[in-house]
Amino acid sequence: MPSSEGLRRGSKVSERLKRLLAIVPYVVRHPGVELAELERLFHIPEEALVEDLNLLFLSGLPPYSPGDLIDVEIQDGRVWIRMADYFSRPLRLTRAEALALYLRGTALAATPGVPDAPALTSALGKLADALGPETLGALPERTSAARGGREAAALEVLRRAAAEHRRVRIEYFAASSAEITTREIDPEEIFTALGNWYVAAFDHRSGEERLFRADRVRTVEETGETFEPRGLHGAGRPLYSPTVRDVDVRLILAPEARWVAEYYETRGQVEREDGSLEVVLPTTHLEWVERLVLRLAGAVRVLEPEELKDRVRELARRTQEPYR
């Protein structure tokens, strides 16, 4: 078994993909651009930049012939990217893919404060025309009626409070402890990540910086007090804030559970010979981890702490009890 010293912290696939989605179009438009310029523009060390670009050599579609792969050339400190032939062909979505895109796009366009909402709404109109009424049915009316939901209303209040530095009182459902608590927070940044809206705020209940998911805010109201910003970071930050109370959970993830290392913040990752991944997952609450382990069943194995193993066994026993 790999030792703890052998664990290494690597870039998540989602982070690398986000970088490449920004870098690739720029290089295509500026063939022969210098690596030094890309490093300056995108704030990425040259070594990491080259490593990301080298991933593109493996990108393509079967049968992976030269015309089906992205061609990347790095020579004398300059970069060229030539896209594969299929990028010039129109994208063809299945009906299910188009409907999913319409639903997620409609939800995003309805969120207050999205700067590109008009352009997105126009694109959604074209998508709706292409799908036709026989496919959409009553979906446009239903999604329109849902636009005034609790999350959108909470976001609007939180955005205003962040912009005007106003303290707010919220009722919040914490998934880690499955509790609803009342807190006073100083919201500074509102941002989206992994399909959710987050609030970076100072939490007066804990006396520390915290991240809150907007869809878990039950109620929000201004207290009438203002605050001085502390310079909290929003977009691009990790979605987990370390604390002195953190417990390190060491897990072995089977290939089908490797998404855990992409979705959650980890202190380290190491590949194992059998294709599994060993990770260290920091947490202040074991409750949500035990539910995660139980949900993944045989796709994850707990190495430590021992307390978590006992908690998972007890949770499994309580879950099965009503069916006996």
C-alpha positions as CSV (number, residue, x, y, z in Angstrom):
1,M,0.0,0.0,0.0
2,P,1.4,3.5,-0.8
3,S,2.6,5.4,2.2
4,S,1.2,8.8,3.1
5,E,4.5,10.3,1.9
6,G,3.7,8.9,-1.5
7,L,0.5,10.8,-1.8
8,R,0.8,13.7,-4.2
9,R,-1.5,16.6,-4.9
10,G,-2.4,16.8,-8.6
11,S,-4.5,19.1,-10.7
12,K,-8.1,18.0,-10.9
13,V,-9.4,17.0,-14.3
14,S,-12.1,19.7,-14.0
15,E,-9.5,22.4,-13.4
16,R,-7.3,21.3,-16.3
17,L,-10.3,21.1,-18.6
18,K,-11.3,24.7,-17.6
19,R,-7.7,25.9,-18.4
20,L,-7.7,24.1,-21.8
21,L,-11.1,25.5,-22.8
22,A,-9.6,28.9,-22.4
23,I,-6.2,28.3,-23.8
24,V,-7.0,26.2,-26.9
25,P,-9.2,28.8,-28.7
26,Y,-6.5,31.5,-28.0
27,V,-3.8,29.3,-29.5
28,V,-5.9,28.4,-32.5
29,R,-6.5,32.1,-33.2
30,H,-2.8,32.9,-32.6
31,P,-0.7,30.1,-34.2
32,G,2.9,30.1,-33.1
33,V,2.2,32.1,-29.8
34,E,5.0,32.0,-27.3
35,L,4.7,29.8,-24.2
36,A,5.9,32.8,-22.2
37,E,2.9,34.8,-23.4
38,L,0.5,32.0,-22.5
39,E,2.1,31.8,-19.1
40,R,1.7,35.5,-18.6
41,L,-1.9,35.7,-19.9
42,F,-3.3,32.6,-18.1
43,H,-1.1,32.7,-15.0
44,I,0.0,29.1,-15.5
45,P,3.6,27.9,-14.9
46,E,5.3,26.7,-18.2
47,E,5.7,23.2,-16.9
48,A,2.0,22.8,-16.1
49,L,1.1,24.5,-19.4
50,V,3.1,22.0,-21.4
51,E,1.7,19.2,-19.4
52,D,-1.9,20.4,-20.2
53,L,-1.1,20.9,-23.9
54,N,0.4,17.4,-24.1
55,L,-3.0,16.0,-23.0
56,L,-4.4,17.2,-26.3
57,F,-2.3,14.6,-28.2
58,L,-4.6,12.0,-26.7
59,S,-7.8,13.8,-27.5
60,G,-10.0,12.6,-30.4
61,L,-12.5,10.1,-31.6
62,P,-12.2,6.4,-32.7
63,P,-10.5,5.0,-34.7
64,Y,-7.9,7.6,-33.5
65,S,-6.3,8.0,-36.9
66,P,-4.2,11.2,-37.5
67,G,-7.3,13.0,-38.9
68,D,-9.3,12.1,-35.7
69,L,-6.8,13.6,-33.2
70,I,-6.0,17.2,-32.2
71,D,-2.5,18.1,-33.4
72,V,-0.3,20.0,-31.0
73,E,3.2,21.3,-31.9
74,I,5.5,22.8,-29.4
75,Q,8.8,24.0,-30.9
76,D,11.4,26.6,-29.9
77,G,9.1,27.9,-27.1
78,R,6.1,28.4,-29.5
79,V,2.8,26.5,-29.8
80,W,0.6,25.5,-32.7
81,I,-2.7,23.7,-32.4
82,R,-4.5,22.2,-35.4
83,M,-8.0,20.9,-34.7
84,A,-9.3,17.5,-35.9
85,D,-11.5,17.4,-38.9
86,Y,-14.7,16.7,-36.9
87,F,-14.5,20.1,-35.2
88,S,-15.5,21.7,-38.6
89,R,-18.7,19.6,-38.7
90,P,-21.9,20.9,-37.1
91,L,-22.6,19.4,-33.6
92,R,-25.4,16.9,-33.6
93,L,-27.3,16.5,-30.3
94,T,-29.6,13.6,-29.4
95,R,-33.1,14.6,-28.3
96,A,-32.2,13.7,-24.7
97,E,-29.0,15.8,-24.9
98,A,-30.9,18.8,-26.4
99,L,-33.6,18.7,-23.7
100,A,-31.0,18.5,-20.9
101,L,-29.2,21.5,-22.5
102,Y,-32.5,23.4,-22.7
103,L,-33.4,22.7,-19.1
104,R,-30.0,23.6,-17.6
105,G,-29.7,26.7,-19.9
106,T,-33.1,27.9,-18.9
107,A,-32.3,27.6,-15.2
108,L,-29.0,29.5,-15.7
109,A,-30.7,32.3,-17.7
110,A,-33.3,32.8,-15.0
111,T,-30.6,33.3,-12.3
112,P,-30.2,37.0,-11.2
113,G,-27.0,38.6,-12.1
114,V,-25.9,36.4,-15.0
115,P,-24.2,38.9,-17.4
116,D,-24.7,36.8,-20.6
117,A,-28.4,36.0,-19.9
118,P,-29.7,37.9,-23.0
119,A,-27.4,36.0,-25.4
120,L,-28.2,32.7,-23.6
121,T,-31.9,33.4,-23.8
122,S,-31.6,34.0,-27.6
123,A,-29.7,30.8,-28.0
124,L,-32.3,28.9,-26.0
125,G,-35.0,30.3,-28.3
126,K,-33.3,28.9,-31.3
127,L,-32.9,25.5,-29.6
128,A,-36.6,25.5,-28.7
129,D,-37.5,26.2,-32.3
130,A,-35.3,23.3,-33.5
131,L,-36.8,20.9,-30.9
132,G,-40.3,22.0,-31.8
133,P,-43.5,22.0,-29.7
134,E,-44.1,18.2,-30.1
135,T,-40.8,17.6,-28.2
136,L,-41.0,20.4,-25.7
137,G,-44.7,20.1,-24.9
138,A,-45.5,22.3,-21.8
139,L,-41.8,22.5,-20.8
140,P,-41.3,26.2,-21.6
141,E,-44.3,27.2,-19.4
142,R,-43.3,25.0,-16.6
143,T,-39.7,26.3,-16.5
144,S,-41.0,29.9,-16.8
145,A,-43.2,29.4,-13.8
146,A,-40.3,28.0,-11.8
147,R,-38.1,31.0,-12.4
148,G,-39.3,32.8,-9.3
149,G,-38.1,30.0,-7.0
150,R,-36.6,30.3,-3.5
151,E,-33.0,30.0,-4.8
152,A,-33.4,32.8,-7.2
153,A,-35.0,35.0,-4.6
154,A,-32.2,34.2,-2.0
155,L,-29.5,34.9,-4.6
156,E,-31.0,38.3,-5.4
157,V,-30.9,39.3,-1.7
158,L,-27.4,37.9,-1.2
159,R,-26.1,39.6,-4.3
160,R,-27.4,43.0,-3.1
161,A,-26.0,42.4,0.4
162,A,-22.6,41.5,-1.0
163,A,-22.6,44.6,-3.2
164,E,-23.6,46.9,-0.4
165,H,-21.7,45.2,2.4
166,R,-24.8,44.4,4.4
167,R,-25.0,41.7,7.0
168,V,-27.8,39.1,6.6
169,R,-29.4,36.4,8.7
170,I,-30.0,33.1,7.1
171,E,-31.6,29.8,7.9
172,Y,-29.2,27.2,6.3
173,F,-29.4,23.4,5.8
174,A,-25.9,22.0,6.3
175,A,-25.6,18.7,4.4
176,S,-22.5,17.7,6.4
177,S,-24.5,17.5,9.7
178,A,-28.1,17.3,8.2
179,E,-29.1,20.3,10.5
180,I,-30.8,23.5,9.9
181,T,-29.2,26.4,11.7
182,T,-29.7,30.2,11.9
183,R,-26.6,32.3,11.2
184,E,-25.6,35.9,10.7
185,I,-23.1,36.2,7.8
186,D,-21.2,38.9,5.9
187,P,-21.5,37.9,2.2
188,E,-18.6,39.1,0.0
189,E,-18.6,37.0,-3.2
190,I,-21.3,35.1,-5.1
191,F,-20.0,32.6,-7.7
192,T,-20.9,29.5,-9.5
193,A,-19.0,26.2,-9.5
194,L,-19.9,22.6,-10.4
195,G,-23.4,23.6,-11.3
196,N,-24.2,25.3,-8.0
197,W,-24.2,28.9,-6.7
198,Y,-22.0,29.6,-3.7
199,V,-21.7,32.4,-1.2
200,A,-18.2,33.2,0.3
201,A,-18.9,34.9,3.6
202,F,-17.7,35.4,7.2
203,D,-19.9,33.4,9.5
204,H,-20.4,35.0,12.9
205,R,-21.7,31.7,14.4
206,S,-18.4,29.9,13.9
207,G,-16.2,33.1,13.8
208,E,-14.6,31.8,10.5
209,E,-14.9,32.1,6.8
210,R,-17.4,29.8,5.3
211,L,-18.9,28.8,1.9
212,F,-22.7,28.4,1.7
213,R,-24.6,26.8,-1.2
214,A,-27.4,29.1,-2.3
215,D,-29.9,26.3,-2.9
216,R,-29.5,25.3,0.8
217,V,-30.4,28.8,2.1
218,R,-34.0,28.4,3.4
219,T,-34.6,32.1,4.3
220,V,-32.5,35.3,4.2
221,E,-33.1,38.7,5.6
222,E,-31.0,41.8,6.2
223,T,-30.1,42.6,9.8
224,G,-29.7,46.4,9.2
225,E,-26.0,46.2,10.0
226,T,-23.1,46.7,7.6
227,F,-19.6,45.2,7.5
228,E,-16.1,45.9,6.3
229,P,-15.0,43.4,3.6
230,R,-12.3,41.0,4.6
231,G,-11.1,40.2,1.0
232,L,-12.6,36.7,0.7
233,H,-12.1,35.0,-2.6
234,G,-14.9,33.7,-4.9
235,A,-14.7,32.1,-8.3
236,G,-11.7,29.8,-8.8
237,R,-11.3,29.0,-5.1
238,P,-11.4,25.5,-3.6
239,L,-14.9,24.6,-2.4
240,Y,-13.6,23.4,1.0
241,S,-12.1,25.8,3.6
242,P,-9.6,24.0,5.8
243,T,-9.9,24.3,9.6
244,V,-7.9,23.3,12.6
245,R,-10.6,20.7,13.4
246,D,-10.1,18.8,10.1
247,V,-10.0,15.1,10.2
248,D,-8.1,13.3,7.4
249,V,-10.2,10.5,5.8
250,R,-8.1,8.1,3.8
251,L,-10.1,6.2,1.1
252,I,-9.4,3.9,-1.8
253,L,-11.7,4.6,-4.7
254,A,-12.5,2.0,-7.4
255,P,-12.5,3.3,-11.0
256,E,-16.2,3.9,-11.0
257,A,-15.9,6.1,-7.8
258,R,-12.9,8.2,-9.0
259,W,-15.3,11.1,-9.5
260,V,-15.2,11.7,-5.7
261,A,-11.6,13.0,-6.1
262,E,-12.9,15.4,-8.8
263,Y,-15.9,16.7,-7.0
264,Y,-14.4,17.0,-3.4
265,E,-11.3,18.8,-2.2
266,T,-8.5,16.3,-1.4
267,R,-5.1,16.8,0.2
268,G,-3.5,14.2,-2.0
269,Q,-4.0,11.4,-4.6
270,V,-2.0,8.4,-5.7
271,E,-2.6,5.9,-8.4
272,R,-2.6,2.3,-7.5
273,E,-1.6,-0.6,-9.7
274,D,-5.1,-2.1,-9.9
275,G,-6.5,1.2,-11.3
276,S,-8.0,2.4,-8.1
277,L,-7.1,5.8,-6.5
278,E,-6.0,6.5,-2.9
279,V,-7.0,9.9,-1.6
280,V,-7.0,11.9,1.6
281,L,-10.2,13.7,2.1
282,P,-10.2,16.4,4.8
283,T,-13.5,17.1,6.7
284,T,-14.8,18.6,9.9
285,H,-17.8,16.3,9.9
286,L,-17.8,12.5,9.4
287,E,-21.5,12.4,9.0
288,W,-21.6,13.2,5.3
289,V,-18.6,11.0,4.6
290,E,-20.3,8.0,6.1
291,R,-23.3,8.6,3.9
292,L,-21.1,8.9,0.9
293,V,-19.3,5.6,1.7
294,L,-22.5,3.8,2.2
295,R,-24.0,5.1,-1.0
296,L,-20.9,4.0,-3.0
297,A,-21.1,0.5,-1.4
298,G,-18.3,-1.7,-2.8
299,A,-16.7,1.1,-4.9
300,V,-14.9,2.6,-1.9
301,R,-12.8,1.3,1.0
302,V,-12.1,3.2,4.2
303,L,-8.5,2.9,5.4
304,E,-8.8,5.4,8.3
305,P,-10.0,6.6,10.7
306,E,-11.3,3.5,12.4
307,E,-14.2,5.6,13.8
308,L,-15.5,6.1,10.3
309,K,-15.5,2.3,9.6
310,D,-17.6,1.8,12.8
311,R,-20.0,4.6,11.8
312,V,-20.5,3.2,8.3
313,R,-21.4,-0.2,9.8
314,E,-23.8,1.4,12.2
315,L,-25.4,3.5,9.5
316,A,-25.8,0.4,7.3
317,R,-27.4,-1.5,10.2
318,R,-29.9,1.3,10.9
319,T,-30.7,1.6,7.2
320,Q,-31.5,-2.1,6.9
321,E,-33.4,-2.4,10.2
322,P,-36.9,-1.4,8.8
323,Y,-36.6,-4.1,6.1
324,R,-35.9,-7.0,8.4
